[in-house]
Amino acid sequence: MALHHLTTTPLYPEVLLTTVNSHFERVTMHGLRIELLELQAQKIGLPLEKVLLPENASMESYEHVWNGKLDNLKSRGFTDTIFGDIFLEDLKDYRQQQLAPFQITPHFPLWEKTLRP
């Protein structure tokens, strides 16, 4: 939904990024099989980059892996990220705090939007 919303704005992603449980090969937050996400990325024509997390990753290991990816993105010239978060204020705050040291600006195009037509 966030990607669809962006078709009407100047922001458009160059790459899709997701965290994956390396043991189950599923998107960590939603449990989606990685094969399905790869097919979706292929259909829309965007490269998919996966941040592989160990099974039962602690917050410390998550942040270590995620910060490494953010550093990589920054070194490649990325300055903005887009999240599909809608309502969880603490998660939004956490994402903003994570990105601040890398000078990457987070965008939340669906924030507090109604998802029903």
DSSP file (Angstrom, degrees, kcal/mol; ACC not computed):
  #  RESIDUE AA STRUCTURE BP1 BP2  ACC     N-H-->O    O-->H-N    N-H-->O    O-->H-N    TCO  KAPPA ALPHA  PHI   PSI    X-CA   Y-CA   Z-CA
    1    1 A M     >        0   0    0      0, 0.0     4,-2.5     0, 0.0     5,-0.2   0.000 360.0 360.0 360.0 -39.5    0.0    0.0    0.0
    2    2 A A  H  >  +     0   0    0      1,-0.2     4,-1.7     2,-0.2    81,-0.1   0.918 360.0  50.5 -62.5 -41.6    2.8    2.4    0.8
    3    3 A L  H  > S+     0   0    0      1,-0.2     4,-0.6     2,-0.2    -1,-0.2   0.920 109.9  49.7 -62.6 -43.9    4.3    1.7   -2.6
    4    4 A H  H >4 S+     0   0    0      1,-0.2     3,-1.3     2,-0.2     4,-0.2   0.920 108.9  52.8 -60.6 -43.8    1.0    2.4   -4.4
    5    5 A H  H >< S+     0   0    0     -4,-2.5     3,-1.5     1,-0.3    -1,-0.2   0.853 101.8  61.1 -59.6 -35.4    0.6    5.6   -2.5
    6    6 A L  H >< S+     0   0    0     -4,-1.7     3,-1.9     1,-0.3    -1,-0.3   0.650  81.3  80.6 -71.4 -14.3    4.1    6.8   -3.6
    7    7 A T  T << S+     0   0    0     -3,-1.3    -1,-0.3    -4,-0.6    -2,-0.2   0.680  94.5  49.8 -65.8 -13.1    3.1    6.7   -7.3
    8    8 A T  T <  S+     0   0    0     -3,-1.5    -1,-0.3    -4,-0.2    -2,-0.2   0.263 107.2  64.6-105.8  11.0    1.5   10.1   -6.7
    9    9 A T  S <  S-     0   0    0     -3,-1.9    -3,-0.0     2,-0.3     0, 0.0  -0.811  88.7-110.8-127.5 167.1    4.5   11.7   -5.0
   10   10 A P  S    S+     0   0    0      0, 0.0     2,-0.5     0, 0.0    -4,-0.1   0.702  95.2  89.4 -70.9 -17.6    8.1   12.6   -6.0
   11   11 A L        +     0   0    0     -5,-0.0    -2,-0.3     2,-0.0    -3,-0.1  -0.685  51.1 163.1 -82.0 126.6    9.4    9.8   -3.7
   12   12 A Y        -     0   0    0     -2,-0.5    -9,-0.0    -5,-0.1    -5,-0.0  -0.974  36.7-113.7-143.3 131.2    9.7    6.5   -5.5
   13   13 A P        -     0   0    0      0, 0.0     3,-0.1     0, 0.0    68,-0.0  -0.255  17.0-167.7 -68.0 146.8   11.8    3.6   -4.2
   14   14 A E  S    S+     0   0    0      1,-0.3     2,-0.3    32,-0.1     0, 0.0   0.598  79.0  17.1 -99.4 -20.0   14.9    2.3   -5.9
   15   15 A V  S    S-     0   0    0     31,-0.1     2,-0.4     2,-0.0    -1,-0.3  -0.994  70.1-130.1-152.0 147.0   15.1   -0.8   -3.8
   16   16 A L  E     -a   48   0A   0     31,-3.2    33,-3.3    -2,-0.3     2,-0.4  -0.834  26.4-166.4 -98.1 141.0   12.8   -2.8   -1.6
   17   17 A L  E     +a   49   0A   0     -2,-0.4     2,-0.3    31,-0.2    33,-0.2  -0.992  13.5 161.4-132.5 132.8   14.3   -3.8    1.8
   18   18 A T  E     -a   50   0A   0     31,-1.8    33,-3.0    -2,-0.4     2,-0.4  -0.993  35.6-119.0-147.5 154.6   13.0   -6.3    4.3
   19   19 A T  E     -a   51   0A   0     -2,-0.3     9,-1.9    31,-0.2     2,-0.4  -0.776  31.5-163.4 -92.7 141.0   14.2   -8.3    7.3
   20   20 A V  E     -aB  52  27A   0     31,-2.8    33,-3.2    -2,-0.4     2,-0.8  -0.984  24.6-127.2-129.6 132.5   14.1  -12.0    7.0
   21   21 A N  E  >> -aB  53  26A   0      5,-2.9     4,-2.2    -2,-0.4     5,-0.9  -0.703  24.7-154.1 -72.2 111.9   14.2  -14.8    9.6
   22   22 A S  T  45S+     0   0    0     31,-3.1    -1,-0.2    -2,-0.8    30,-0.1   0.759  88.2  53.5 -66.8 -24.7   17.1  -16.8    8.0
   23   23 A H  T  45S+     0   0    0     30,-0.4    -1,-0.2     1,-0.1    -2,-0.0   0.932 122.5  25.9 -74.5 -46.4   15.9  -20.0    9.7
   24   24 A F  T  45S-     0   0    0      2,-0.2    -2,-0.2    -3,-0.1    -1,-0.1   0.563  96.9-133.2 -94.5 -10.2   12.3  -19.9    8.4
   25   25 A E  T  <5 +     0   0    0     -4,-2.2     9,-2.1     1,-0.2     2,-0.3   0.927  63.4 126.2  53.7  49.4   13.0  -17.8    5.3
   26   26 A R  E   <S-BC  21  33A   0     -5,-0.9    -5,-2.9     7,-0.2    -1,-0.2  -0.956  73.8 -91.8-133.2 152.0   10.0  -15.6    6.1
   27   27 A V  E  >  -B   20   0A   0      5,-2.8     4,-2.6    -2,-0.3    -7,-0.3  -0.458  40.2-134.8 -61.3 130.2    9.6  -11.8    6.5
   28   28 A T  T  4 S+     0   0    0     -9,-1.9    -1,-0.1     1,-0.2    -8,-0.1   0.875  95.4  41.5 -63.3 -42.0   10.1  -11.2   10.2
   29   29 A M  T  4 S+     0   0    0    -10,-0.3    -1,-0.2     1,-0.1    -9,-0.1   0.798 131.0  20.4 -78.9 -27.9    7.2   -8.9   10.9
   30   30 A H  T  4 S-     0   0    0     -3,-0.2    -2,-0.2     2,-0.1    -1,-0.1   0.552  91.2-124.9-122.3 -11.7    4.5  -10.6    8.9
   31   31 A G     <  +     0   0    0     -4,-2.6     2,-0.1     1,-0.2    -3,-0.1   0.587  50.8 159.7  77.2   9.0    5.6  -14.2    8.3
   32   32 A L        -     0   0    0     -5,-0.2    -5,-2.8     1,-0.1    -1,-0.2  -0.429  48.8-107.9 -66.1 135.0    5.3  -13.9    4.5
   33   33 A R  B >>  -C   26   0A   0     -7,-0.2     4,-1.5     1,-0.1     3,-0.8  -0.429  22.5-131.3 -63.7 136.8    7.3  -16.5    2.7
   34   34 A I  H 3> S+     0   0    0     -9,-2.1     4,-2.6     1,-0.3     5,-0.2   0.809 104.0  64.0 -63.0 -30.4   10.3  -14.9    1.0
   35   35 A E  H 3> S+     0   0    0    -10,-0.3     4,-1.9     1,-0.2    -1,-0.3   0.893 102.7  49.3 -60.9 -38.5    9.5  -16.6   -2.3
   36   36 A L  H <> S+     0   0    0     -3,-0.8     4,-2.3     2,-0.2    -1,-0.2   0.910 111.0  48.5 -67.5 -41.6    6.2  -14.6   -2.5
   37   37 A L  H  X S+     0   0    0     -4,-1.5     4,-2.6     1,-0.2    -2,-0.2   0.891 109.3  53.3 -65.4 -38.5    7.9  -11.3   -1.7
   38   38 A E  H  X S+     0   0    0     -4,-2.6     4,-2.3     2,-0.2    -1,-0.2   0.901 109.2  49.2 -62.2 -40.6   10.6  -12.1   -4.4
   39   39 A L  H  X S+     0   0    0     -4,-1.9     4,-2.4     2,-0.2    -2,-0.2   0.909 110.9  49.8 -65.0 -41.9    7.9  -12.7   -7.0
   40   40 A Q  H  X S+     0   0    0     -4,-2.3     4,-1.9     2,-0.2    -2,-0.2   0.932 111.3  48.6 -61.8 -45.4    6.1   -9.4   -6.0
   41   41 A A  H  X>S+     0   0    0     -4,-2.6     5,-2.0     1,-0.2     4,-1.0   0.907 111.5  50.4 -60.8 -42.2    9.4   -7.5   -6.3
   42   42 A Q  H  <5S+     0   0    0     -4,-2.3     3,-0.4     1,-0.2    -1,-0.2   0.909 108.7  52.2 -62.4 -42.6   10.1   -9.1   -9.7
   43   43 A K  H  <5S+     0   0    0     -4,-2.4    -1,-0.2     1,-0.2    -2,-0.2   0.850 113.6  42.3 -65.0 -35.3    6.6   -8.1  -10.9
   44   44 A I  H  <5S-     0   0    0     -4,-1.9    -1,-0.2    -5,-0.2    -2,-0.2   0.553 112.2-120.2 -91.1  -5.9    6.9   -4.5  -10.0
   45   45 A G  T  <5 +     0   0    0     -4,-1.0    -3,-0.2    -3,-0.4    -4,-0.1   0.781  67.4 127.4  79.9  27.7   10.5   -4.3  -11.3
   46   46 A L      < -     0   0    0     -5,-2.0    -1,-0.3    -6,-0.2    -2,-0.2  -0.942  60.9-114.6-117.3 140.6   12.4   -3.3   -8.1
   47   47 A P        -     0   0    0      0, 0.0   -31,-3.2     0, 0.0     2,-0.5  -0.433  27.2-140.3 -68.3 145.8   15.4   -5.1   -6.6
   48   48 A L  E     -a   16   0A   0    -33,-0.2     2,-0.5    -2,-0.1   -31,-0.2  -0.939  13.7-166.9-110.7 123.4   14.8   -6.8   -3.2
   49   49 A E  E     -a   17   0A   0    -33,-3.3   -31,-1.8    -2,-0.5     2,-0.4  -0.943   9.9-153.2-110.3 130.6   17.5   -6.6   -0.6
   50   50 A K  E     -a   18   0A   0     -2,-0.5     2,-0.8   -33,-0.2   -31,-0.2  -0.866   9.6-151.5-108.6 134.0   17.1   -8.9    2.4
   51   51 A V  E     -a   19   0A   0    -33,-3.0   -31,-2.8    -2,-0.4     2,-0.5  -0.905  25.0-144.5 -99.8 107.6   18.5   -8.3    5.8
   52   52 A L  E     -a   20   0A   0     -2,-0.8   -31,-0.2   -33,-0.2   -33,-0.1  -0.622  18.2-172.4 -83.6 123.6   19.0  -11.8    7.2
   53   53 A L  E     -a   21   0A   0    -33,-3.2   -31,-3.1    -2,-0.5   -30,-0.4  -0.884  24.6-114.3-112.4 143.7   18.4  -12.2   10.9
   54   54 A P    >   -     0   0    0      0, 0.0     3,-1.1     0, 0.0     2,-0.0  -0.325  47.2 -82.6 -69.7 159.1   19.2  -15.3   13.0
   55   55 A E  T 3  S+     0   0    0      1,-0.3   -34,-0.0   -34,-0.1     0, 0.0  -0.379 116.6   8.9 -59.1 138.4   16.3  -17.3   14.5
   56   56 A N  T 3  S-     0   0    0      1,-0.2    -1,-0.3    -3,-0.1     2,-0.1   0.886  90.9-166.1  55.4  43.8   15.2  -15.7   17.8
   57   57 A A    <   -     0   0    0     -3,-1.1    -1,-0.2     1,-0.1     2,-0.1  -0.358  12.5-131.8 -62.5 134.7   17.4  -12.6   17.2
   58   58 A S     >  -     0   0    0      1,-0.1     4,-2.7    -2,-0.1     5,-0.2  -0.364  26.2-106.4 -76.0 165.8   17.9  -10.4   20.3
   59   59 A M  H  > S+     0   0    0      1,-0.2     4,-2.8     2,-0.2     5,-0.2   0.878 122.3  55.0 -60.9 -36.3   17.4   -6.7   20.0
   60   60 A E  H  > S+     0   0    0      2,-0.2     4,-2.0     1,-0.2    -1,-0.2   0.931 111.1  41.9 -63.6 -45.9   21.2   -6.3   20.2
   61   61 A S  H  > S+     0   0    0      2,-0.2     4,-2.4     1,-0.2     5,-0.2   0.886 114.1  53.2 -70.5 -36.4   21.8   -8.7   17.3
   62   62 A Y  H  X S+     0   0    0     -4,-2.7     4,-3.1     1,-0.2     5,-0.3   0.954 111.3  45.5 -58.8 -50.0   18.9   -7.1   15.3
   63   63 A E  H  X S+     0   0    0     -4,-2.8     4,-2.7     1,-0.2     5,-0.2   0.863 110.9  53.6 -64.8 -35.6   20.3   -3.6   15.7
   64   64 A H  H  X S+     0   0    0     -4,-2.0     4,-1.6    -5,-0.2    -1,-0.2   0.952 115.1  39.4 -62.7 -49.0   23.8   -4.8   14.8
   65   65 A V  H  X S+     0   0    0     -4,-2.4     4,-1.7     2,-0.2    -2,-0.2   0.930 118.3  48.0 -67.1 -45.6   22.6   -6.3   11.5
   66   66 A W  H  X S+     0   0    0     -4,-3.1     4,-2.6    -5,-0.2    -2,-0.2   0.908 110.1  51.4 -63.9 -43.3   20.2   -3.5   10.8
   67   67 A N  H  X S+     0   0    0     -4,-2.7     4,-2.4    -5,-0.3    -1,-0.2   0.866 106.9  55.0 -63.3 -35.2   22.7   -0.8   11.5
   68   68 A G  H  X S+     0   0    0     -4,-1.6     4,-1.9    -5,-0.2    -1,-0.2   0.901 109.7  46.8 -61.6 -40.3   25.2   -2.5    9.1
   69   69 A K  H  X S+     0   0    0     -4,-1.7     4,-2.7     2,-0.2    -2,-0.2   0.903 110.9  51.2 -68.8 -41.3   22.6   -2.4    6.4
   70   70 A L  H  X S+     0   0    0     -4,-2.6     4,-2.6     1,-0.2    -2,-0.2   0.904 109.5  50.6 -61.9 -40.3   21.8    1.3    7.1
   71   71 A D  H  X S+     0   0    0     -4,-2.4     4,-2.2     2,-0.2    -1,-0.2   0.905 110.7  50.0 -62.0 -41.6   25.5    2.1    6.9
   72   72 A N  H  X S+     0   0    0     -4,-1.9     4,-1.0     2,-0.2    -2,-0.2   0.921 111.3  48.1 -62.5 -45.6   25.6    0.2    3.6
   73   73 A L  H ><>S+     0   0    0     -4,-2.7     5,-2.3     1,-0.2     3,-0.6   0.918 111.4  50.1 -62.6 -43.8   22.6    2.1    2.2
   74   74 A K  H ><5S+     0   0    0     -4,-2.6     3,-1.8     1,-0.2    -1,-0.2   0.907 107.5  53.7 -61.6 -42.0   24.1    5.5    3.3
   75   75 A S  H 3<5S+     0   0    0     -4,-2.2    -1,-0.2     1,-0.3    -2,-0.2   0.735 105.9  55.0 -66.2 -21.0   27.4    4.7    1.6
   76   76 A R  T <<5S-     0   0    0     -4,-1.0    -1,-0.3    -3,-0.6    -2,-0.2   0.344 126.8 -99.3 -93.0   5.0   25.5    4.0   -1.6
   77   77 A G  T < 5 +     0   0    0     -3,-1.8     2,-0.3     1,-0.3    -3,-0.2   0.523  69.3 150.8  95.6   5.6   23.9    7.4   -1.5
   78   78 A F      < +     0   0    0     -5,-2.3    -1,-0.3    -6,-0.2     3,-0.1  -0.548  12.0 168.6 -73.8 135.2   20.5    6.6   -0.1
   79   79 A T        +     0   0    0     -2,-0.3    26,-2.9     1,-0.2     2,-0.3   0.483  57.5  44.6-122.5 -10.2   19.0    9.5    1.9
   80   80 A D  E     -d  105   0B   0     24,-0.3     2,-0.3     2,-0.0    -1,-0.2  -0.963  55.0-165.5-138.6 151.5   15.4    8.5    2.5
   81   81 A T  E     -d  106   0B   0     24,-2.7    26,-1.8    -2,-0.3     2,-0.4  -0.954  11.2-146.9-132.5 156.7   13.4    5.4    3.5
   82   82 A I  E     -d  107   0B   0     -2,-0.3     2,-0.3    24,-0.2    26,-0.2  -0.989  13.4-169.8-127.5 130.3    9.7    4.6    3.3
   83   83 A F        -     0   0    0     24,-2.8    27,-0.5    -2,-0.4    -2,-0.0  -0.882  23.8-143.3-119.3 151.3    7.8    2.6    5.8
   84   84 A G        +     0   0    0     -2,-0.3    24,-0.1    24,-0.1    -1,-0.0   0.189  52.2 139.9 -94.9  15.4    4.3    1.2    5.7
   85   85 A D        +     0   0    0      1,-0.1    25,-0.3     2,-0.1    -2,-0.1  -0.265  24.5 176.9 -62.7 148.3    3.6    1.7    9.4
   86   86 A I        -     0   0    0     25,-0.2    26,-2.9    26,-0.1    -1,-0.1   0.757  64.9  -4.0-119.6 -49.8    0.2    3.0   10.2
   87   87 A F  S    S+     0   0    0     24,-0.2     2,-1.3    25,-0.1     3,-0.1   0.619  86.5 106.1-131.2 -17.2   -0.6    3.3   13.9
   88   88 A L     >  -     0   0    0      1,-0.2     4,-2.2     2,-0.1     3,-0.4  -0.564  40.6-175.0 -82.4  97.1    2.2    2.1   16.3
   89   89 A E  H  > S+     0   0    0     -2,-1.3     4,-2.7     1,-0.2     5,-0.2   0.868  82.0  54.1 -58.5 -40.9    3.7    5.4   17.6
   90   90 A D  H  > S+     0   0    0      1,-0.2     4,-2.1     2,-0.2    -1,-0.2   0.867 109.2  48.6 -65.4 -34.9    6.5    3.6   19.5
   91   91 A L  H  > S+     0   0    0     -3,-0.4     4,-2.6     2,-0.2    -1,-0.2   0.903 111.1  50.0 -69.7 -41.0    7.6    1.8   16.4
   92   92 A K  H  X S+     0   0    0     -4,-2.2     4,-2.3     2,-0.2    -2,-0.2   0.936 112.1  47.9 -60.7 -46.5    7.6    5.0   14.4
   93   93 A D  H  X S+     0   0    0     -4,-2.7     4,-2.3     1,-0.2    -2,-0.2   0.905 111.0  51.6 -60.4 -42.2    9.7    6.7   17.1
   94   94 A Y  H  X S+     0   0    0     -4,-2.1     4,-2.5     1,-0.2    -2,-0.2   0.922 109.2  49.5 -61.8 -45.2   12.1    3.7   17.2
   95   95 A R  H  X S+     0   0    0     -4,-2.6     4,-2.1     1,-0.2    -1,-0.2   0.912 110.5  50.5 -61.5 -42.3   12.6    3.9   13.4
   96   96 A Q  H  X S+     0   0    0     -4,-2.3     4,-1.6     1,-0.2    -1,-0.2   0.909 111.7  47.7 -62.7 -41.5   13.2    7.6   13.5
   97   97 A Q  H  < S+     0   0    0     -4,-2.3    -1,-0.2     1,-0.2    -2,-0.2   0.884 110.5  52.7 -66.3 -38.7   15.8    7.1   16.3
   98   98 A Q  H  < S+     0   0    0     -4,-2.5     4,-0.3     1,-0.2    -2,-0.2   0.900 114.1  41.7 -61.8 -41.6   17.5    4.2   14.3
   99   99 A L  H ><>S+     0   0    0     -4,-2.1     5,-1.5     1,-0.2     3,-1.3   0.738  93.9  81.4 -82.3 -24.6   17.9    6.3   11.2
  100  100 A A  G ><5S+     0   0    0     -4,-1.6     3,-1.7     1,-0.3    -1,-0.2   0.880  88.3  53.1 -53.7 -46.9   19.0    9.6   12.8
  101  101 A P  G 3 5S+     0   0    0      0, 0.0    -1,-0.3     0, 0.0    -2,-0.1   0.758 111.6  48.2 -62.6 -20.7   22.7    8.7   13.2
  102  102 A F  G < 5S-     0   0    0     -3,-1.3    -2,-0.2    -4,-0.3     3,-0.1   0.428 108.7-125.0 -96.4  -0.4   22.8    7.7    9.5
  103  103 A Q  T < 5 +     0   0    0     -3,-1.7     2,-0.5    -4,-0.5    -3,-0.2   0.894  61.3 145.4  53.5  43.2   21.1   11.0    8.4
  104  104 A I      < -     0   0    0     -5,-1.5   -24,-0.3    -8,-0.1    -1,-0.2  -0.951  45.1-136.2-109.4 128.6   18.5    9.0    6.6
  105  105 A T  E     -d   80   0B   0    -26,-2.9   -24,-2.7    -2,-0.5     2,-0.3  -0.738  13.6-144.9 -90.0 123.2   15.0   10.5    6.6
  106  106 A P  E     -d   81   0B   0      0, 0.0     2,-0.4     0, 0.0   -24,-0.2  -0.653  11.5-162.3 -85.6 144.2   12.1    8.1    7.3
  107  107 A H  E     -d   82   0B   0    -26,-1.8   -24,-2.8    -2,-0.3   -27,-0.0  -0.970  10.1-168.5-124.0 142.3    8.8    8.7    5.5
  108  108 A F    >   +     0   0    0     -2,-0.4     3,-1.7   -26,-0.2   -24,-0.1  -0.694  11.3 172.2-129.0  76.2    5.5    7.2    6.6
  109  109 A P  T 3  S+     0   0    0      0, 0.0    -1,-0.1     0, 0.0   -25,-0.1   0.700  80.4  45.9 -65.7 -19.2    3.0    7.8    3.8
  110  110 A L  T >  S+     0   0    0    -27,-0.5     3,-2.5   -25,-0.3   -26,-0.1   0.388  78.2 143.9-100.5   3.4    0.3    5.6    5.4
  111  111 A W  T <  S-     0   0    0     -3,-1.7   -25,-0.2     1,-0.3   -24,-0.2  -0.199  82.1 -13.4 -55.4 123.7    0.6    7.0    8.9
  112  112 A E  T 3  S+     0   0    0    -26,-2.9     2,-0.3     1,-0.2    -1,-0.3   0.705  99.7 145.0  56.7  26.0   -2.9    7.2   10.5
  113  113 A K    <   -     0   0    0     -3,-2.5     2,-0.4   -27,-0.1    -1,-0.2  -0.683  55.5-114.5 -89.7 146.3   -4.6    6.7    7.2
  114  114 A T        -     0   0    0     -2,-0.3    -1,-0.0     1,-0.1    -3,-0.0  -0.654  20.0-156.1 -76.5 132.9   -7.8    4.7    7.0
  115  115 A L        +     0   0    0     -2,-0.4    -1,-0.1     2,-0.0    -2,-0.0   0.488  65.2  90.1 -92.2  -3.1   -7.2    1.5    5.1
  116  116 A R              0   0    0      1,-0.1    -2,-0.1     0, 0.0     0, 0.0  -0.727 360.0 360.0 -95.6 143.9  -10.8    0.9    4.0
  117  117 A P              0   0    0      0, 0.0    -1,-0.1     0, 0.0    -2,-0.0   0.507 360.0 360.0 -65.6 360.0  -12.1    2.4    0.8
